[in-house]
Amino acid sequence: MTEEAEPGLKLSSKCESEQQAPHFLQDVIFHGKFRLLKALTPEENTRCQHGLFFQDGQRHVDYILTYTLKKPGGGRSCRQSVHRLTENAFTRSLRHWPQSQGEHVQVHQAQRRRDPSSLQSSGADVEMGCLGETLNGQEDQKSFMREEFEGKLREMGLELEKDEEAKIPGVGFVKIHAPWTVLCREAELMKLKMPTKKVYEVKQSNGVVKKISSLVSKVLEPLHPHVEERTSKNIKHLSHTFSREKQHLFDLSDKDNFFDSKTRSSMVFEILKRTKCKAKYNMGITSLLGRGVYSAAYPLHDGDINEESAEPNDRKLLYEEWANYSVFYKYQPIGLVRMEICHPKTNITMCPLCDRVCSYWKLSTSCGTARASHLFDNPATVFFSVFMALWAAMFMEHWKRRQMRLNYEWDLTGFEDEEDHPRAEYEFRVMQKSLKKEQKKQQKMEKLTCQDRLPAYMTNIVMMLLMIGVTFAIVFGVILYRISTKAALHMSSNPMTRNHVQLTVKTTAAIINLVVILILDEVYGAVARWLTVLEVPKTDKSFEERLIFKTFILKFVNAFTPIIYIAFFRGRLVGRPGRYLYVFESYRMEECAHGGCLMELCIQLSITMLGKQLIQNNLFEIGVPKLKKLIRYIRSEHGTFQEEERQKKFQRYEADHFLEPFAGLTPEYMEMIIQFGFVTLFVASFPLAPLFALLNNIIEIRLDAKKFVTELRRPVAARAKDIGIWYNILRGVAKVAVIINAFVISFTSDFIPRMVYQYMYSPDGSMHGFVNHTLSYFNVSHFEDGKGTMDPLHLGYPVEVCRYKDYREPPWSPTAYEISKEFWAVLAVRLAFVIVFQNVVMLMNDIVDWLIPDIPKDISLQIHKEKILLVDLFMKEEQGKINLLERRVSSAINENCSRSNSNRTMAHPRSTQKINSSKKC
């Protein structure tokens, strides 16, 4: 049975006293689902059935609160008797209705404080009495806190309506409506910019520019979504911060649609955050949700998407023009050598790749890997890296311009972030600290200091280092896997297995890294949130920024540590034949193939990037919400209904209850940041990364759109002047990308050794002899005992000297196996290239930043023009007020003069002074 409406229900937006009582009676009667005043029109009935409006079919549902009901134990007959008893109690309360609603609320609350048991006479407690059960202490406390909080909401001007007879058993709904007066008050407090009556024409460019712009618009017209524009592109309403004193400036002919649904829900959300419940603790909606007083709080989607008969709405439009794979090509509706190794005469014998089980091998067998590596390791890589660095700079500049354009189009110019409300957890900690100080008789305004947070900070540092250490340990474990697996495969009796050892080990190790990255991403996300909660940030903005920073650090290290190891450390901590470096005295450190580590780096990057995009970004994003929705549906005990109950259509707030709660945009931003890292950081070793990112984003846009429109509850609209800390992270990644690409080109690829050989050591200025120049000699008799190969005749002849990739002196030199002068020459050029590349690219980025203005010229001109028009508008308004005042003063003077003249004929002769004064008038 639906609870009775509290008698303290606030009135609607109209302030006329003659409308207050009927409006209130209508609220209360429809709240109890007693249609005593009038029947609903067919349109209102349809609205009511869809769940987007109150029972009167007129007031829009702006927000929903849900809470858990106590499971009933009685049957239908008991419910019917409760219905009659509640109706009788409700009728009696109407007969004794006080003159003031505030008096009734005070009487009701005072009676509740004096004698809580007396509430059993109300309709809601009659049902509990009929069931023969009483709420336990915890449920009774939650019920009291709900009533107190809802009373506060009514005091704030909101109108509430309860529904406990929904089709979802065990769930009660509180529908919230913000009347016009509340919306006006909140719009003024939030400083919302709304369109005024004043409209002006946006001047178009003339001449050749206009023709080119028109041609481009016609060409791009098929790429734009089919969204009906309310006003012409050339006509724009002048916007100004809303003020109740200046309502005459705004077009209020349609008050119901002046504030759209997203704006209304954001206003109600601000009220919910501001309103505090005084029961035991000073708690807002966040704490009430955390304590289970309410189970959920969300705004409603504005309609259905699948029904053909569904009325046109923004959600359906988004589903058709945004969350649809068939429109992937459209814009989003916001408001793509000849190699010496492979030469047949090259017959170089190479040293074994591992101890004992590996044997000597011919360099020509690595021809395939060398050719594949040459696709990425060539002079064009340098120019491509420079291009991608400039692209990153232009991307950042373009986003700043796009951001300013969106600020202008969404009336956010001049908006500044205001101090947010303190979080409930922060206030609770401050209250605990204040209670401790009161015991010590210290009267002082309390807040959390660095000393109070010191244990949390120390925990953060230790846990962050521990998590990073876990990542390093797992990478080290994968290294051991590669070393042991390579040795085991070399011992295989299958020739096919022995011939593909490198490819097998590289691919399986990359897959293992991917699985570990996906698992640790979820773990690190939970750890970062836990560490941020320990810090007790004061505001939600501070909480989000700290959470983002920790999550980014952990996930960035998790995703890129294996890649950084392959790019800069693998093959450099090996040693040399006869004196290799060992792990645990038995595992010889792995080295790169002769083609270098660039090919393995490419394999690791491709598997990690594609795996994260396909599995984590796509399958998880759409699969997890569907799975949670199914679990929530099963837990709701909907399966226990009768078949006829199942076929009944859910109302809007009931259907949205099964959707996944909106958890913020942090995961979406994090995906793009990590992808941006893949595209920019190691693009020199994986030039296909931008292409894969483009293809992924084409799918990701529609997938995210489908998720937001169909799988998630409607988010609460929030104003922001930019993307916050994410922009700083993007800039940081772009700066680091320049340095990393410089090191990849210099140290990981063979670009610098080739250049040094061609201009310093080549006899004819060509690349002939380069491979031989990069290989050193080793006398096989110098192997340590027990480290040589078990099959020295694997090639069919005894080997006396083998080659390995390094710059060292030959065994017949007086300084055998020492680092040669060629090594130092190559190292010097490598370091010089890093410095030159970094500074040149940074300088080019600064030039791009300087050449491209942050604010588009047309937007700058429009803002300037609007300021002038606003000044003119206010000057005309002030002049109109002055003229009106002068006319009133003049009319008053004339009226006084006329009265004086009429009284002069009747005046006494002695009143000469009064007559003279009237003549002056």
Secondary structure, DSSP 8 states (H G I E B T S, - for coil): ------TT----S---HHHHHHHHHHHHHHHTT---S----HHHHHHHHHTSB-TTSSSB--EEEEEE-----S-HHHHHHHHHHHHHHHHHHHHT--S-HHHHHHHHHHHHHH-GGGGGGSHHHHHHHHHT----HHHHHHHHHHHHHHHHHHHTT-EEEEE---SSTTEEEEEEE--HHHHHHHHHHTT-EEEEEEEEE-----THHHHHHHHHHHHHGGGS-----SS-TTEEEEEEE--GGGGGGB--S-HHHHS-HHHHHHHHHHHHHH--B-SSS-B-HHHHHHTTSSSEEE---SS-SS-TT----HHHHHHHHTS-GGGTTS---------STT-TT---EE--SSSSS---EEGGGGHHHHHHHHTTSSTHHHHHHHHHHHHHHHHHHHHHHHHHHHHHHTT-TT-------B-HHHHHHHHHHHHHHHHTT--------HHHHHHHHHHHHHHHHHHHHHHHHHHHHHHHHHHHHHHHHHT-S-HHHHHTHHHHHHHHHHHHHHHHHHHHHHHHHHHHHHHHHHH--SBHHHHHHHHHHHHHHHHHHHHHHHHHHHHHTTTTS-EETTEE-EETTTEE-----TT-THHHHHHHHHHHHHHIIIIIIIIHHHHHHHHHHHHHHHHTTGGGS-HHHHTS---HHHHHHTSB----SHHHHHHHHHHHHHHHTTTTT-TTHHHHHHHHHHHHHHHHHHIIIIIB--------SS-THHHHHHHHHHHHHHHHHHHIIIIISSHHHHHHIIIII-SSSSSTTHHHHHEEEEEGGGS-TTTS-S-TTTTSS--SEEEEES-B--TTSTTTTSB-HHHHHHHHHHHHHHHHHHHHHHHHHHHHHHHS-SS-HHHHHHHHHHHHHHHHHHHHHHHHHHHHHHHHHHHHHHHHHHHHHHHHTTS-TTTHHHHHHHHH-
